[in-house]
């Protein structure tokens, strides 16, 4: 393993956080010979069990604020906020603070026969990141590349970077040719030297402002993904803030700004023409020519925001040199994860769609734009969000709203202001879990008419009533299936 940039043996390193990424970082650093100390402010049986598995690594539970004496580097888990006293102490001592992504970037190895590490095609944005990197990985696979969707999804980026270079177990694993990397704003904040081959910012909307401190700081961290890009900075034509991030980025000579959108594409853009996905960016003589990448019907599901995701993925793949046929084949092969605008069933000519993953207003707006008329199931933990713009934009599509959760009153008030004719129902008060969801679906089914869509797009987090958005979606699907019995 090449470690020219850092002399790891004996280097005192602190890993902040005993979560999945922290454990992975601690093990890798220990294998490199660093003197690793893991700190975590919690102290529970689960954390103690995790600590016991880190053989040869010191773990300090119950104190995540104190910087151990002699530390030379801090590696943090993504969720730790910049305001942490541990980081203040590190900065006062002039120590570097890296996230797991920065550590992975520093540990990249040249691919055999190329002399260069596997390029990163990176994706961020408030919504759609996971779907887009999974689409991108499917396209790259269709092009014959050994790849994976990594980062904030699937394989950890640290494990992906090291895969195939340290095959002590003799698995025959080989290094990845190229990586499709999902990056959160947290991860980008702690990745100062990241320089992707190409990157995309899908959209920007207020999110995680408690962590970043302001919308400006959140956007600035998202914009880090464009720094040092080599070939393409991909932005959303429907979201001017993403193009502004391109303008502010310091990129390599020759790197191009590539827009994507749902209209007819202009020069250096990807878009849609008469039901076809079209590229006017990566073709010879793009003033006169375009390439057909596939059809809108090749995108699963073909909701407007998902078509935009597909175009962003296609733009990154084309920047890497993938041909049009592989884009089409990759999109056809792609299957979305559960709880992302997934059709559960059609019952009595009513469609039931699970988008439990829509945990903020921006994601919910995309779902609501895909259907009409809608019986909307919404509510949960608002995380400081407001709902006026969401309701205003969706009002003409709503037949009724079935509200749940702790902050449902905020949505009710927004509906009263901007959609007073929409019927509002609040069942399952005080209930949680399967019992609550069964009642919600029963009421929604009573209100819905033939041709309607009952849409679970809560615009809120789930933990007030369910263990996760996944459980919320699973219970919705279970309750819908119960309607047929």
N, C-alpha and C positions, 0 to 999 in steps of 0.2 A: 504494500500500500504506500503510495507516494504521499509524503507529508513534508515537502520541501519548505512550505511557508511557515510551519510551526515545528519547533522541537518538542514533541509530545512527551517523551519519556521523562517522568519525574515532575512534569508541569502541574502545579496545584490548580485544579479547576473546580469551580462550584457549579452544580446543576440545580437550577431552581425549579422545583415541582416534581412530585413523584407520580405523575400521570403517565400515559402511554408514551408520549414523546420524551418525557424526562427519563424514563427507564431506558428507552432505546438509546438516547444520547449518553447516559451514564455507562451503559455496557460498551458502546463503541469507544468512548474515551478511555475506559479502563483497558480495553484490548490494545489501544495504542500506547499504553504505558503511563498515561497521566495519573496523577494522584487525585482521585475523584471524591468529592464530598457532595452528597445530595441533601438539600434542605427543603423542608416543607412546613408550613405553618400549622397543618393539621396533625392530629394524632388519634388514629382510630384503629380498630382491629384490621380493617382492610389495608390501611397504609403500613401497618406493622408486618402484615403478610408479604406485601410487596417489598418492603425493606429487607426481609429475611431472604428473599430470592436474589438479592444483589450481593453475591459472594465477593468478598475482598473490597467492597466499597463502603465507605463510611456514610451513614444516613443519620441526619439530625431531624427528628420530628418535633413539632410544637414550637419551632422557632424558624420562621422564614424571613426574618428581618435582619439577622446579624450576619455580617460578612466574615467568614473564618479568616483568621490571621494568615498572611502569606499568599492569599489568593492572587492568581495572575490573569484569570479569565473567568467570566460568568457566562454560562449557557442557560438560557431560560426557556421554559415552556411557553407556548403562545399566549395563554390566557392571563399571565401575570401582568398587571397594569404597569405602565411606566412610572407611576407615582410610588411604587413600592420602595420602602426604606432600604431594602437590599441594593436596589439599583442606584439610589442616591449615594450610598456608601461606595459603591463601585465607581461611580462617576467622580466622586471626590478623590478617589485614589488613582484616577486616571486609567482605570481598567476597561478593556473592551467588553461589551455585552453582546452576545450573539444569540439568535434563536436557533431552533433546530434546522431551519432552512439555510441559514448562514453557515452553520457547521457542515451541512451536506455540501454546500457550494465549495467550501474550502477543501473538502476531502475528495473531490472528483478526480478520477483517474483517466488518463488518455485511453481511448479505445484501441484495441490491437489493430495495427496496420494503418491507423489514421494520425496518430500523434496528438489528437484532440479529444477532450472529454465529450460524452454524449450531449448534444444540444438540448436546451430546455425550451419548450414552447409553453408559455405561462399564461394563465387566465386568472383574472380577479373581477370583482364587481359586487354589488350588493346582492344580486340574485342571479341564478342561472349558472354559477361556476361549475358545480358538480356535473350537471347535465352536459355542459359544453366540453369539459375535459374528457368526459366519457365518450362523447361523440368524436372528439379529436382522436382519442386512442383507437376507436373503432376504425376511423379512416386510415390512420397510420398502419394499423394491422392489415387492412385491406390492401395497402400498398406494399405489403411484404416486410414491414419493419417489426423488429422485436421491441415492444414498447409496453407502457402501462400508464394508467391514470394514477397519479401519485400526488402527495402533498397533503392537502386538507381532506383527501378522499382516498379510499383504497389503500394502496401500499404507502407506508411512510416514505417521505422523500429521502431520508437518511438511509433506510434499508435499500431503496431503489438505486441510489448512487453507488453503494458498496456491492450490490448484487453482481456475482460472477467474478469479482476480483479477489475474494478471500474464501475460496471454495474448499475449506479444510475438510468438510464432510464428504467431499467427492460427489456432489450431487450432479455435476455436469452443467450447472447453471451458467449461462453466459451473460455478459453485460448487456444492458439495454442499448439499442442503437440511438434512441431519441426518447425523451420523456415529455408527457403531457401533464403539466404541473398546475394544480389548483392552489392558489395562495390567498389566504385571508389577509385582512388589513393588519391583524396582530402579527402574522408571520412576516409581512413586508416591513413592518416597523423595525424589526430586529434583524434585517438582512441588508446591511449597508453595502456589501460588495457584489450583490446579485446583478448579473448582466445577461439576460436571456437572449437567445437567438432571435425570437420574436415574442410579442406579448399582446394580450387583449384586455381592455377594460370594458366590460359588458354594459354597465350602467352605474349610476351613483344616486343613492337616496339615503336619507338620514338613518344610521344604524350604529350601534355600539358607541354612541356619543358619550356615555358614561365612562368608557375606557379611554377614548381618544381626547375627550375634553371639549371638542368643538367639531362642527362640520368641516371647517377648513383643515383641521389636523387629520380628520378621517380621510378626506379627499387627498391630502398630501401623501399619506401613507399608501393609499391605493396607487397614486401616481408613481411611486417608487418602482413599480413593475416595468415602466418604460425606460428607466435609466440604463444607458449603455446598450440598448437594443441594437442588434446587428443588421437585421433585414426588414422587419415590419413592426410598426406600432398600429394595432388594430383598434378602431374606436367605433362607437355607435352613432350613426347619423341622427338618430332620434333623441340623443342625449348630448347636448352641446358641452356639458361639463367633461365628458370623456375626451372630446376633441381638444379641449383646453389643456388637459393633462398631457396630451401629445405635444402641444405647442411649448409647454414648459419643460419638456424632457430634454436632457443632454444625451444624444444618441450618437452612434458611430456614423461616420461619413457614408452616405448612400442609403441609410435606413429610410424607409418610406412610410408615410401616413396612409393607412388603408381604411376606408370607411365601409360599414355594412348597414343595410337597411332593407325595409320591406317594399321600397319603390324601385323604379327603373334605375339601374346604377349609372353613375357618371364615371368619368375617368378615375382610375385607382379606387374603384368601389366594387363591392359585391351586392347584388340585389335580386329582385324578382321581376320577371317579365312573362306575362301570360302563363302563370303557373309553373314557370321554370326558375331554378336557381342559376344565376348568371354571374360570371366573373369578368370584369373589365379592368382588373388590376394586374393579374399575372398571365398576360397574353402578349404575343408580339403585336406591335402597332396597335396599342389599346385605344387609340383615337378612332380606329375603324373596326376593330375586331372584338369579339367577346367569346367566352367559352361557356358551354352549357355544362353545369355540374350535376344536374339531376333535376328532379321535379319536386314541387312542394309536397306531393303525395309520398315521396320517399322519406319524409320527416315524420317520426313517430313520437308523440301525436302532432298533427300539423296545426297546432294553435299558433297564433301570431308570435308570441314571445319565444316559442320553441323553434320556429323558423328562423328567428333572429339568432338564437343560439347556434343553430346549424350553420348559418352563414359565417358567424364568428369562428367556429371550428374549422370550416372550410378555408377561411382566409389564412389561418395559421398553418394549416396543412399545405396550402398552395405556396405560402412563403417558404416552407421547407422544401418544396419541389415535388409535391405529390401530384400525380396526374388527375384529370377530371374523372376518369372512370373509377378510380379508387375512392374519390370523394363520394360518388353516387353509391358505390357498393358498401362503403363504410356506414353511410347514413341508413341504408336499407337494413343493414345487419344490427344496428343499434337498438337496444331495448332499454327504456328508461327504468330507473329504480322505482320501487314502490313509493306511493304517496306523493307522486309528482304528476298532477293532472291525469290520473289513471282512471279509465272507465271501469267501474266495478261491475255494473249490470244495467240492463234496461228492464224496468218493471212497469207493466201497463203503459207502455210508450213514454215513460219518463226515464231519462238517463241520470244515473247516480255517479258522480265524479269525485274522487278522493285526491285533493291537493292539500293534505294536512301539512306538507312541507312549507306551505305559504304562511310562514310565521311572522311576517311583517307586512306593512301596507303595500309596499312596492310589489312584492310577490303576489299578494292577493289581487292587486289591480290587473296584473297580467292575466291571471286566471279569469277574472270577471269579464275581461275584454274578449275572451274566447267563446262565450256562450250567450244565448238569449232565447227566451226569457229564463230567469234564474230564481230558484228558491235557494237563498244564500244562508249557509250555516257558518256563523262567525262568532268570535269572542274567545276569551281566555285572559292571559296576562299581556297587557298592552306594552310593557317595557318603556313607558314614557311616550308612546306614539299618540298622535292625534288622527282623527278619521274623516275630517271634513272633505279633504281633497279626494280621498278614496270613494266616499259615498257620492260626492258630486259627479265624479266621472262615471260611476256605475248606475246611477239612479234610473236611467231610462231602460236598463236591462233587467231590473229587479221586479219580480212578482211579489216576493215576500222575503223576510229575513227572520231566521230562527237563531236567537242569540243565546249564548252560553258563557259561563265563566265569570271570573271575579270582576273583570273590567267591561262587561257587556254594556253597562250603562253609558260608557263613552260612545259606543257605536249607536246605541239607541238615540242618544241626543243628536248625533250627527245625522241620523236618518230623519229625525223630526225637523231638523233645519233644512235639509237639502232634498229629502224624498218623503214628504209627509203623506203621500198617497200609498206608500208601500206598507203592506201589512207587517207588523212586528209581533213576534211570538217569543215568549221567554219560558220554555218548559224546563224541567229538570233542575229547578232551583234547589240548591243544597245537596244535590246528588253528584256522584263522581263515577268514573269508570264505565263498565259495560251497562249498568242500569241507566245511567244518564244518557249515554249515546243511543241506546235502544229507544228511549222516549223521544229524543231529538229527531231521530229518523222517522219514527212513527208519525210525529206531528208534521214533519216536512212532507211526507208522503200524502197526508190528508190535504195539504194545501196545494200541492203540485197538480198540474193538468197535463194532459197528453201533449208531448212536444217540449215540455219544460226540462231543464237540467237542475237537479238538486246538487249543489256544489258545496263541498266542504273546503273552504278556503279561509281559514279563521282569522288571518291577519294578526294573530297573537300567538304567544308561546302557550304551551300546553300544561305546564306543571301544576297548575291549580286544581286540575281535574283528572289528569292522566300522568303516567310516568314519563312520557315522551311524545313527540309528534308522531312517532311510529306507532305507539300503542293507540293513540287517538285515531289514526287512519285505519289500523287493523280493526278496531271496534266499530268504526263506521261501516267498513266492508262487511263485517259479521252481521251487523244490524240490517244492512241492505239485503243480504242473502236471506235473512229471516223473514223479509217481506214476502218472499215467494213460497214460504212453507205454510 
